[in-house]
Amino acid sequence: MSKVIQHKARILLAEDNITNQQATLAVLENLGLWADAVANGQEAITALESMPYDLVLMDCQMPVLDGYKATKLIRNGQSKVHNHQVPIIALTAYAVQSERVLCLECGMDDFLPKPVLPQTLVKLLAKWLPHDWSE
C-alpha cells in the first residue's frame, strides 16, 4: 500500500503484543503516519502526561494497566494528561457488540477490531484526527 495520508498528527499506540504493535506501526507508516508505541496503559498515561497527542490507539487487554482503566484515568479531569478529550480508539480481538459497548462506556470514542485492516484504520483516522489531517 502506498502512502495515502500526509499528516503531522501525534499518534500514540498502546499495545503489549510486539507482533501486533509492529504490524499496526507498519500500517500507519505505509499511510504516511508515525506513532509512538508503548506496551501498557501505565506507559500510555505517562506518554500523555509528557506531550499532547492527537489520537490514541488503545489495546484493551494489557498488563500493568489495561486499556479500560487507562481510558478512565485519561478522561478524569484530575489526571495530568495534556488532553482529557483526546480521541481514543479501542483495539481489540473481541469484535462483538458487548465489547464495543464496554469500550464506549469506559470513555473510548471508537472501536477497531484486530487484526487492523488498513482501509478500516483510514476511515477511523479520517473521522477522529483533526480536520487538517490530510495536509
N, C-alpha and C positions, 0 to 999 in steps of 0.2 A: 504494500500500500504506500503510495507516495504521500508526501506531506500535503495535507489539505487545510491545515489551520496554522496561522501565524499569530501568536499571542504572547504577550509578556506576563500572562497571569501566573501567580504563585499558587501551585497546587501541592497539597500535602497528601501523600498516600500512606495510610496506616494499615499495614498488612504484615502478619507474622510469618506467613509461609513464603520462604525465599523464592520458590518457583513462581508462585502467583505474583509476588512483588516484581520479579524480573519481567514476567510476561506483561503485566499492566504498564510498567515503565516503558517497555518496548513499544506497546501500542501508542502510548502518549507521545513518545519520541517520533514514531512514524507519522503522527498527526502534526508534528512541528511544535510540540509542547514539552516542557520538562517539569519534573516534580521532585520534591524532597521525599524521601521514604523513611519511615520509622517502623519499628517492629511491634509496638503495642500502644494501647490507649494512653498510658502514662507518658510515653515519649511524644505522643501527639499533643498532649496538653502542654508539655514543656516547649515544643516547637511553636505552638500557637501563642505562647506567652512571650516568646523571643522575637517573633516577627508576624506581621499580618499576612494572612493567606486569603486568596480569592475563592478557594474551594477545597473541601476535604473529601477524599475517598476513604471511607472508614469501614474496615473489616469488622464484622460483628463479633466473631469468636476469636479472641486473642488472649494470651496470658497476661499477667500482671494487672491489667485493667482492660476489660472488654470494651467493644465499641459502643454498647448501650450506655454503660456507666460513664465513659469518656464523653459521650454526647451530652448527657445530662449535666456534667461538670462544665462543658463548654457553654451551654445555654444558661448556666447560673450566672446572674449578674454580679455575683460576689467573686467569681473567679478572675484570675489575672490575664486571661486571654485578650488579645487585641480586639477581636471582633466576635461578640457573642452570637451574632446572627449569620456568621459565615455559612454558606451552603454546605451541608454535609450529605453526601450520597452514600448510602449503605452498600457494602459489598458483602454478599452472602451466597453460599452454595444452596441455601434453602429458599428456592424460588416458589414459595407458596404464599397465599393471601394472608395467612396468620402471621407469617414472618414480616411481611410488608407492613401490616398493622402495628406490630410490635416496634418496628423501626420508626415509624411515623409518630407513635405515641411517646417515644423517648426523646423526640426532638429532631430526628433526622428529616431531611427535606425530600429525599427521593431514594430509589431502590434500584440497584444494579446487580442482577444475578451473575454468578461466576459459572463458567469462565467468561471473562469480559470480552464481549464482541465489539470490534471497532465501530461498527455502524450504530450500535446502541449507545456506546460511550459518546460518540459525536453528538447524538440527539440530546443527551443529558448535559453535555458541555454547552451546547447552544442555548439550552433552557436556563442554566444556572450561572454561567460565567457573566461578568459584566457585559453590557450591551456592545462594548467596543471589542468583543472577543475575537473578531476576525481581522483586527488591524495588525 
